[in-house]
């Protein structure tokens, strides 16, 4: 890590968690704007589709907890 990267990291650590999350979102958005047309490999596309299907077919932990409390 360069000295500049270390300094930026230390400055970011001083931010509150919500501010750090906003910073990461802004950084990610700027990367996406610069790389509007990045290409996923077939393996990456397959993995994303697999994960989406998994999420669609199974309830999350929060939903399971709510159902458990309602059925008690």
C-alpha positions as CSV (number, residue, x, y, z in Angstrom):
1,X,0.0,0.0,0.0
2,X,1.4,3.4,-0.9
3,X,1.7,6.2,1.6
4,X,-1.2,8.0,0.0
5,X,-3.4,4.9,0.2
6,X,-2.5,4.4,3.9
7,X,-3.3,8.0,4.6
8,X,-6.7,7.8,2.8
9,X,-7.5,4.5,4.7
10,X,-6.7,6.1,8.0
11,X,-8.9,9.1,7.2
12,X,-11.7,6.8,6.1
13,X,-11.5,4.9,9.4
14,X,-12.1,8.2,11.3
15,X,-15.5,8.5,9.6
16,X,-18.7,7.1,11.2
17,X,-19.9,3.8,9.8
18,X,-22.8,5.5,7.9
19,X,-20.4,7.9,6.4
20,X,-18.0,5.1,5.4
21,X,-20.8,3.3,3.7
22,X,-21.7,6.4,1.8
23,X,-18.1,6.9,0.8
24,X,-17.9,3.3,-0.5
25,X,-21.1,3.8,-2.4
26,X,-19.7,6.9,-4.0
27,X,-16.5,5.2,-4.9
28,X,-18.3,2.2,-6.4
29,X,-20.6,4.5,-8.4
30,X,-17.6,6.4,-9.8
31,X,-16.0,3.0,-10.8
32,X,-19.2,1.9,-12.5
33,X,-19.5,5.2,-14.4
34,X,-15.9,4.8,-15.7
35,X,-16.4,1.1,-16.6
36,X,-20.0,1.2,-18.0
37,X,-19.4,-1.8,-20.2
38,X,-17.3,-4.3,-18.3
39,X,-17.9,-7.9,-19.4
40,X,-18.7,-10.8,-17.2
41,X,-17.4,-14.2,-18.0
42,X,-19.8,-17.1,-18.5
43,X,-18.8,-18.5,-15.2
44,X,-19.5,-15.2,-13.4
45,X,-22.9,-14.9,-15.1
46,X,-23.7,-18.5,-14.1
47,X,-22.8,-17.8,-10.5
48,X,-24.9,-14.7,-10.3
49,X,-27.9,-16.5,-11.8
50,X,-27.3,-19.3,-9.3
51,X,-27.2,-16.9,-6.4
52,X,-30.3,-15.0,-7.5
53,X,-32.2,-18.3,-7.9
54,X,-31.1,-19.4,-4.4
55,X,-32.3,-16.1,-2.9
56,X,-35.6,-16.4,-4.7
57,X,-36.2,-19.9,-3.5
58,X,-35.3,-19.7,0.1
59,X,-36.4,-17.2,2.8
60,X,-33.8,-15.1,4.6
61,X,-32.9,-15.3,8.2
62,X,-35.0,-12.3,9.1
63,X,-38.1,-13.9,7.5
64,X,-37.5,-17.2,9.2
65,X,-37.1,-15.5,12.6
66,X,-40.4,-13.6,12.0
67,X,-42.2,-16.8,11.0
68,X,-40.8,-18.6,14.1
69,X,-42.0,-15.8,16.4
70,X,-45.5,-15.7,14.8
71,X,-45.9,-19.5,15.0
72,X,-44.9,-19.5,18.7
